[in-house]
Amino acid sequence: MDFLRNHPEDSGRCSLHFQQTVDAVGAAVPETHAHGYFLNLGKMEQWSERHVSHKAIFGAAIARYQKYGAANQLRTWHEVFVLPGNGQHFEYLNCHADTGLLSWFGGVAL
């Protein structure tokens, strides 16, 4: 994930945020997520299929599953969202110019 965070132009990553899961009283639980947007599905696929950083992530996950089998407590999954290119509108109120997708797409101040 460091590669995606540090090389947005190479990966096509527009935005990447790490999220910590908390329980009902707000205490952190050992579960985190990365939430990211890419310029398009092709850019994301190119990174995931070819780049050494994703190959390392995938290889580590497979090695863990082979080592622990059914006792493995690490669960990995992906949710991928592709937003249609036409007619998308995002509203940012009182935000820095590099917030979210603003640095990738022209914004209009209202």
C-alpha positions as CSV (number, residue, x, y, z in Angstrom):
1,M,0.0,0.0,0.0
2,D,3.0,2.3,0.5
3,F,3.7,2.2,-3.3
4,L,0.1,3.3,-4.0
5,R,0.3,6.1,-1.4
6,N,3.7,7.3,-2.6
7,H,3.3,7.0,-6.4
8,P,-0.1,8.2,-7.5
9,E,1.0,9.0,-11.1
10,D,2.6,5.6,-11.6
11,S,-0.4,3.6,-10.2
12,G,-3.3,5.9,-11.3
13,R,-4.3,6.1,-7.7
14,C,-6.3,9.3,-7.0
15,S,-7.0,8.9,-3.3
16,L,-6.1,6.4,-0.6
17,H,-7.2,6.5,3.0
18,F,-6.5,3.9,5.7
19,Q,-9.3,3.2,8.1
20,Q,-9.2,1.7,11.5
21,T,-12.2,-0.5,12.6
22,V,-13.6,0.3,16.1
23,D,-16.0,-1.5,18.3
24,A,-19.4,-0.2,19.7
25,V,-17.6,1.9,22.3
26,G,-15.0,3.3,19.9
27,A,-12.1,1.1,20.9
28,A,-9.8,0.0,18.1
29,V,-10.0,-3.6,17.0
30,P,-7.2,-5.4,15.0
31,E,-8.8,-4.7,11.6
32,T,-7.9,-2.0,9.1
33,H,-8.9,-1.2,5.6
34,A,-7.6,0.9,2.7
35,H,-10.1,2.8,0.7
36,G,-8.9,4.0,-2.6
37,Y,-10.0,5.5,-5.9
38,F,-8.2,4.9,-9.2
39,L,-8.4,6.9,-12.4
40,N,-9.9,3.8,-14.1
41,L,-10.1,0.1,-13.7
42,G,-7.3,-0.5,-16.2
43,K,-4.8,1.4,-14.1
44,M,-5.7,-0.6,-11.0
45,E,-5.5,-3.9,-12.9
46,Q,-2.1,-2.9,-14.3
47,W,-0.8,-2.3,-10.8
48,S,-2.3,-5.5,-9.3
49,E,-1.2,-7.8,-12.1
50,R,2.3,-6.5,-12.8
51,H,3.8,-4.5,-10.1
52,V,6.3,-6.0,-7.6
53,S,4.5,-4.3,-4.7
54,H,1.2,-6.2,-5.3
55,K,3.0,-9.4,-6.2
56,A,4.6,-9.2,-2.7
57,I,1.3,-8.6,-1.0
58,F,-0.3,-11.5,-2.9
59,G,2.7,-13.8,-2.3
60,A,2.6,-13.1,1.5
61,A,-1.1,-13.8,1.7
62,I,-0.7,-17.1,-0.1
63,A,2.2,-18.2,2.1
64,R,0.1,-17.4,5.2
65,Y,-2.8,-19.4,3.9
66,Q,-0.5,-22.3,3.2
67,K,1.1,-22.1,6.6
68,Y,-2.0,-21.8,8.8
69,G,-4.7,-23.5,6.6
70,A,-8.2,-23.5,8.2
71,A,-6.7,-21.9,11.4
72,N,-5.8,-18.7,9.5
73,Q,-7.3,-15.7,11.2
74,L,-6.3,-13.2,8.5
75,R,-9.2,-12.5,6.1
76,T,-8.5,-10.5,3.0
77,W,-11.0,-9.1,0.6
78,H,-11.5,-6.3,-1.9
79,E,-14.3,-4.1,-2.9
80,V,-13.8,-2.3,-6.2
81,F,-16.0,0.6,-7.3
82,V,-15.8,2.0,-10.8
83,L,-17.5,5.4,-11.1
84,P,-18.9,6.3,-14.5
85,G,-16.9,9.1,-16.1
86,N,-19.8,11.3,-17.2
87,G,-22.0,13.3,-14.9
88,Q,-20.0,12.7,-11.7
89,H,-20.3,15.4,-9.1
90,F,-18.4,15.6,-5.8
91,E,-18.9,18.4,-3.3
92,Y,-16.2,19.4,-0.9
93,L,-17.0,22.1,1.6
94,N,-14.2,24.2,3.3
95,C,-11.5,21.7,2.3
96,H,-7.9,21.9,1.3
97,A,-7.3,22.0,-2.5
98,D,-5.6,18.5,-2.3
99,T,-8.6,16.8,-0.5
100,G,-10.0,13.7,-2.0
101,L,-10.2,13.9,-5.8
102,L,-9.7,17.7,-6.1
103,S,-6.0,17.5,-7.1
104,W,-6.9,15.1,-10.0
105,F,-9.9,16.8,-11.5
106,G,-10.7,20.4,-11.9
107,G,-13.0,21.9,-9.3
108,V,-15.3,24.8,-9.3
109,A,-15.6,27.1,-6.3
110,L,-19.2,28.0,-5.6
